[in-house]
């Protein structure tokens, strides 16, 4: 198999001055907000001329994640930050320490990851030759629901009872934190190597609601649990079910994509191919190297997949990447879109890397988890300079810096 990259000048522009801000893109399946986050009161944010364009930003992020997943670590680190994560193994103790609780056995969750309930998915699972049953029915799909409240680390009342959600706190390294109400529902089919991303509501997104923080007020990251990325949560659950063969990851399926930005990206990707509604299974496929593929990989629903593969090269055993992204829906014409990310080994040799990012400071801003991107309109002034231009003067690469105060 030959991997072809067609980034072109536009792609190189993204790689030179674009950023991946994988910091709390929350509720990848169920949130409606996901745009570039400025965050604190004193930051510099590097953007391209098309920074206001959702499609352009997603394509830039996808281009960099493609390189991050296919290149060896020394080169991948030039394009994706952070390239590694401090979270490894099953994360059972780490989740408990940071205020999480495993709610998987709650009777209300009994139908989670039971894909037989919707008859409209029957053709999908038949086409993929997968068993749609969850483990409670004897199937291969083990469903986990991890919530950020009522965990073993949460401080109890004097009588030993659990405080109301809005009053729950836990302590890590001598510091007291509030719970956020975050929720992750993720299914693992270890035998077939598939992870189902069913529902993701990030700590930042849910904390804003629980703590009643106005949209215009940033939530300091040091008030959130250090373990908050859906890619890290998914990695811990994958370890619990597939520790003997961590490299056997073959696909991710994002269930019921309700995220508004991802929906817009899906629509535009299809329209570029002359398709004006999400097709039923077998859907429509976008292969690595295409602009549409990059936009989908860089969408709020694709980022966790890219980071899962990028940050765990050593445990996986090498460079695995998303080779194909399929957009489809259930047979019911009113259903929401689904995304299927096929995973393969990156073919050797790795592609030659484009020029490194413009400055090391950009890497410092590519951190955390990407489940909730929220645009902060806090820019005060802008500076710019020409980085490079072609000999004929037709193609110019500029760096724009917005100073947020």
Secondary structure as the mmCIF struct_conf table of DSSP 4:
data_model
#
loop_
_struct_conf.conf_type_id
_struct_conf.id
_struct_conf.beg_label_comp_id
_struct_conf.beg_label_asym_id
_struct_conf.beg_label_seq_id
_struct_conf.end_label_comp_id
_struct_conf.end_label_asym_id
_struct_conf.end_label_seq_id
HELX_RH_AL_P HELX_RH_AL_P1 UNK A 8 UNK A 17
BEND BEND1 UNK A 23 UNK A 23
TURN_TY1_P TURN_TY1_P1 UNK A 28 UNK A 30
BEND BEND2 UNK A 32 UNK A 32
BEND BEND3 UNK A 40 UNK A 42
STRN STRN1 UNK A 43 UNK A 47
TURN_TY1_P TURN_TY1_P2 UNK A 49 UNK A 52
HELX_RH_AL_P HELX_RH_AL_P2 UNK A 54 UNK A 70
BEND BEND4 UNK A 71 UNK A 71
HELX_RH_AL_P HELX_RH_AL_P3 UNK A 73 UNK A 76
TURN_TY1_P TURN_TY1_P3 UNK A 77 UNK A 79
BEND BEND5 UNK A 80 UNK A 84
BEND BEND6 UNK A 86 UNK A 86
TURN_TY1_P TURN_TY1_P4 UNK A 89 UNK A 90
HELX_RH_AL_P HELX_RH_AL_P4 UNK A 92 UNK A 97
TURN_TY1_P TURN_TY1_P5 UNK A 98 UNK A 99
STRN STRN2 UNK A 101 UNK A 102
TURN_TY1_P TURN_TY1_P6 UNK A 104 UNK A 105
HELX_RH_3T_P HELX_RH_3T_P1 UNK A 107 UNK A 109
TURN_TY1_P TURN_TY1_P7 UNK A 110 UNK A 113
TURN_TY1_P TURN_TY1_P8 UNK A 115 UNK A 116
BEND BEND7 UNK A 117 UNK A 117
HELX_RH_3T_P HELX_RH_3T_P2 UNK A 119 UNK A 121
HELX_RH_AL_P HELX_RH_AL_P5 UNK A 122 UNK A 128
TURN_TY1_P TURN_TY1_P9 UNK A 129 UNK A 129
STRN STRN3 UNK A 134 UNK A 134
HELX_RH_3T_P HELX_RH_3T_P3 UNK A 135 UNK A 137
TURN_TY1_P TURN_TY1_P10 UNK A 138 UNK A 138
BEND BEND8 UNK A 140 UNK A 140
STRN STRN4 UNK A 141 UNK A 141
STRN STRN5 UNK A 142 UNK A 147
BEND BEND9 UNK A 148 UNK A 150
TURN_TY1_P TURN_TY1_P11 UNK A 152 UNK A 153
BEND BEND10 UNK A 154 UNK A 154
HELX_LH_PP_P HELX_LH_PP_P1 UNK A 155 UNK A 155
STRN STRN6 UNK A 156 UNK A 156
HELX_LH_PP_P HELX_LH_PP_P2 UNK A 157 UNK A 157
TURN_TY1_P TURN_TY1_P12 UNK A 158 UNK A 159
BEND BEND11 UNK A 160 UNK A 160
HELX_LH_PP_P HELX_LH_PP_P3 UNK A 161 UNK A 161
STRN STRN7 UNK A 162 UNK A 162
HELX_LH_PP_P HELX_LH_PP_P4 UNK A 163 UNK A 164
HELX_RH_3T_P HELX_RH_3T_P4 UNK A 165 UNK A 167
STRN STRN8 UNK A 169 UNK A 172
TURN_TY1_P TURN_TY1_P13 UNK A 173 UNK A 174
STRN STRN9 UNK A 175 UNK A 178
STRN STRN10 UNK A 183 UNK A 189
TURN_TY1_P TURN_TY1_P14 UNK A 190 UNK A 193
STRN STRN11 UNK A 194 UNK A 201
HELX_RH_AL_P HELX_RH_AL_P6 UNK A 203 UNK A 210
TURN_TY1_P TURN_TY1_P15 UNK A 211 UNK A 212
TURN_TY1_P TURN_TY1_P16 UNK A 215 UNK A 216
BEND BEND12 UNK A 217 UNK A 217
HELX_LH_PP_P HELX_LH_PP_P5 UNK A 218 UNK A 220
HELX_RH_3T_P HELX_RH_3T_P5 UNK A 221 UNK A 223
BEND BEND13 UNK A 224 UNK A 224
BEND BEND14 UNK A 226 UNK A 226
HELX_RH_AL_P HELX_RH_AL_P7 UNK A 230 UNK A 242
HELX_RH_3T_P HELX_RH_3T_P6 UNK A 243 UNK A 245
TURN_TY1_P TURN_TY1_P17 UNK A 246 UNK A 247
STRN STRN12 UNK A 251 UNK A 257
HELX_RH_AL_P HELX_RH_AL_P8 UNK A 260 UNK A 272
TURN_TY1_P TURN_TY1_P18 UNK A 273 UNK A 274
BEND BEND15 UNK A 277 UNK A 277
HELX_LH_PP_P HELX_LH_PP_P6 UNK A 278 UNK A 279
STRN STRN13 UNK A 280 UNK A 280
TURN_TY1_P TURN_TY1_P19 UNK A 281 UNK A 282
STRN STRN14 UNK A 284 UNK A 287
TURN_TY1_P TURN_TY1_P20 UNK A 288 UNK A 289
BEND BEND16 UNK A 290 UNK A 290
HELX_RH_AL_P HELX_RH_AL_P9 UNK A 291 UNK A 297
TURN_TY1_P TURN_TY1_P21 UNK A 298 UNK A 298
BEND BEND17 UNK A 299 UNK A 299
TURN_TY1_P TURN_TY1_P22 UNK A 300 UNK A 302
HELX_RH_AL_P HELX_RH_AL_P10 UNK A 303 UNK A 310
TURN_TY1_P TURN_TY1_P23 UNK A 311 UNK A 312
HELX_RH_AL_P HELX_RH_AL_P11 UNK A 313 UNK A 316
TURN_TY1_P TURN_TY1_P24 UNK A 317 UNK A 317
BEND BEND18 UNK A 318 UNK A 318
STRN STRN15 UNK A 320 UNK A 329
BEND BEND19 UNK A 331 UNK A 332
TURN_TY1_P TURN_TY1_P25 UNK A 333 UNK A 334
BEND BEND20 UNK A 335 UNK A 335
HELX_LH_PP_P HELX_LH_PP_P7 UNK A 336 UNK A 336
STRN STRN16 UNK A 337 UNK A 345
HELX_LH_PP_P HELX_LH_PP_P8 UNK A 346 UNK A 347
BEND BEND21 UNK A 348 UNK A 349
HELX_LH_PP_P HELX_LH_PP_P9 UNK A 350 UNK A 353
HELX_LH_PP_P HELX_LH_PP_P10 UNK A 355 UNK A 357
BEND BEND22 UNK A 358 UNK A 358
HELX_RH_AL_P HELX_RH_AL_P12 UNK A 360 UNK A 364
TURN_TY1_P TURN_TY1_P26 UNK A 365 UNK A 365
BEND BEND23 UNK A 366 UNK A 366
BEND BEND24 UNK A 368 UNK A 368
BEND BEND25 UNK A 371 UNK A 371
STRN STRN17 UNK A 379 UNK A 389
TURN_TY1_P TURN_TY1_P27 UNK A 391 UNK A 392
BEND BEND26 UNK A 393 UNK A 394
STRN STRN18 UNK A 396 UNK A 404
#
